Every structure is written in structure tokens, then in C-alpha cells.
Amino acid sequence: MDRLDAMHMFVRVVETGSFTKVAQEFSSTQPTVTKQVAAMEARLKVRLLNRNTRGVSLTEAGALYYEKCKRIVSDVADADNVVQVRQTQVQGQLRIGSSVAFGRRVLIPLAMEFMQHNPQVQVDLSFEDRYTDLVAQGIDVALRLGKLADSSLGARMLGVNPWVLVASPAYLRKQGTPRRPSDLKEHSALIYSSVQGNDVWRLRNASGESVSVPVTGRLRSNNLSALLAAARSHMGVAALPRYVAHESLKAGRVVEVLKTCRLPEQEIHAVYPSPRLVPQKVQSFIAFLQGSFDAAWWENLPQGG
């Protein structure tokens, strides 16, 4: 058995918590799976899993190794998938879900391009900011931002969604420019209630240290476009996804604040109802999305989106 197969087994043992289940998945035996993991530990000279009668748990080293193995296994599957799906024409209705802002600014142009490449596909776009039950709503695939909760859904990570702090030049001339995270306490914050509902902004400073800053302001909204409009109207400092702020930053309507600090990034995932027997149309759309969220992907968005 090659190293990639062993990594795949290890990843599935972590995810299922069972050597027996993984043996069934790989049409193998429980002792074989156990030996493969033990051989990995011997080669690495470190324990990856703690084993007891209740199951398995990751050691600190095992947790780091699992994240790397998971990405490798996913990338190999992606490489295979990109080649395979391009050999098969997809057809039928594809129902795609997303949050409102991400859907309007990011998903729509991607969906239009996918339709141009696949003329026999009919796309139904559904945008909701609340959590959507994919099965109940009949969604074939959804793009979700942030850490995924453990579930039975299939998922594929596509990239990351960075956030930035912005304000208009006029606001900063009048109120002063924050030089350090603690300065934000003295400014009017434009609060995105869906994420910063507790009125605390969390950043990493230039030294990489995590800093939590309580903020206050007269305006809060669950709509990102509303907060961008307020920032452009000199109402305060806003924390926004870079894809929302990019066009206004480029035009100089707003400028980035505290450039040496970083807000938390959100993972971008494609999720679908089940990881098993994924329909060809869903596989094809996810393969199409691969590479759409590389570094600085927001710079490729059409203007006015």
C-alpha cells in the first residue's frame, strides 16, 4: 500500500473514529488498517492517535498531521476530478445556494460562466443569509463561509475570504486614523450584526498576537452593502469582506485601516447533501470552482457586482 492510501486511511480513521468502519470502506480488514497507522507512527517516530476502549483521539502531533493529510488527499481527489468531469457533459437543473452578498457579488458571475460552458444545464440560484437545510430546500450545492459544523454533508474547501477594516478618507481626516487596535475604541464602528454581534472585533497585530477590541457605534446591520454605504458616507469604520470593499478601495472611496493587523479569514466551502454518490452536475460545478478562489481572487470580480 502506498503512502497516499495510508494517509487516506488515517484521515478516515480520524473522521469516523473507528478502524473497523474504515476497513469496511476500503474493503480491507481492521488489523490491516491498524497496522497501516502503526507503520505511519513508526516512520514518523511519533504517536498520532490515542486509542482506548471508547475509540480514538488525536495527539497534538496527530492533529497537525491530520490537517496536512486531509489537504493532500483532497487535492489529489480534486486533480482526478478536474480531469474526469471535463470528459463528461453535464445536464439537468442545478440548484445552488449562497448567502445574499456573496451570491450577488461572487456566485452570479461564476454561475453564468459555468452555464456558458455547459449549455444543457439549467441553474436555479437561491440566496439566503439564514442557515439553509440543503435536503429540505432541495439545494444541490451551496457555498458557505466560515468553519463548517460536523455533519453528514459532503464538503470541499475552495479558498479563504479575508476581511479588512475600512473608512472613508473624509472620516479619518475628521476623527483621526487609528494607529493600533486599541484606538478603535475611540471610533464609531459600523457593526455587522451577523458576525460581530457581541460588539467585539478580534484582530492579530503586527506581532501576530490576538487582540480583542470592544467597539461601539450608532449603526449596525446584517447587510454588508449597507455597512459599505455607511463607510463611504463617512459614518465610521467598518469590518468587511475584501470582496465587498475591493471596488471602493480601488476607487479611493474608502481606505484600509490598520493595514498591519489582520481580521480572521473565513474558509470558503462548497457543501452538498452527501459525500457519497455525488451527482455529475455537482462534481462538475465544484471542479469548475477549483482555482476560482486563489490568492487575491476578489480582484477578478466584474465591476459593479
Phi, psi and omega in degrees: 000132183279172186295324180297317178297320179296319176299317180299316177300314180301315179301316182289328175298317178297316186286327181265337183073018186213124174291325182294315179298319180294321177301319178294319179299323184263010182052045182234199179239156180299318177298325179295315178297316179300317180295322180297315179293319179297322179294322177297315180297321180294319180294320182276346182060041178204147177280130180261327184231142167264129183245136173210183185292342181268354179139210182231154176217153183280140166281175179299316178294323180297323180295319178294317181294322180300315181298319179291316180297320181299317180293319180296313180298318180295318181295321178294317178298322178297315181300315177298318186292320181301318180290315185293315186290335179287347179271354185234126177282132181261157182206169179098182181276135177239113181262120187242134180245156180192166169291164187295306184295315181294321179296313184292318187271332188243310188289321184304308180297327177293317180296321179297318179294318179299320179295324178296324179281340185229079187295346179265010178259134172252126185255135175241111182266131179232118183249122179217136175274341176277163179296135182245130173281110186300317183292313182296325182269357179069030180277129178282320180205141179229148173260122183236146182250138178103177178295138179272139173286151176299131181198181179272003181291150167280151182207149175219123179284133183253332183167201180231154180244098181283152177245155179221157172264131182223156174203161180281151176304322181295319178298316183290326176296323183280318188258350183093154182262125177301135179255336180217159184307322181297338179295338181298337179299334184267005183245161177277115182269139174260106197261125174277105190291340180285338181241308182266045184294339180268012176059032176233126176258134183249126182227165167247128182280184184298337179271359181087005181278141178280131182231130176251126185238117174289133183234158177224158179185166184274344184235132170225151180201154173266013181244118184293324180296325178295320180290323176296317179299320179294318178297318178295337180266016171071031184270346180156197181258132181240144170259117187225152169299144183298328180293333177284320186272346192304310184296320179290326175295316182296324181277351180083008178291328172226161176232157180283138180251142179053059183299333182280354178255158181232134170276158179300141175271152174256137173287145175252121180237146163265125179240150183214161193302328182208143177283352182257142176052052181289128181302149182301321181297324178288316177302317182294318181294319180294319177299322178297322182288336181301129181091351179281347184236042174286184181306135178057037181297333183294340179288345181265002180288145177294143180291147178082010181283000000 
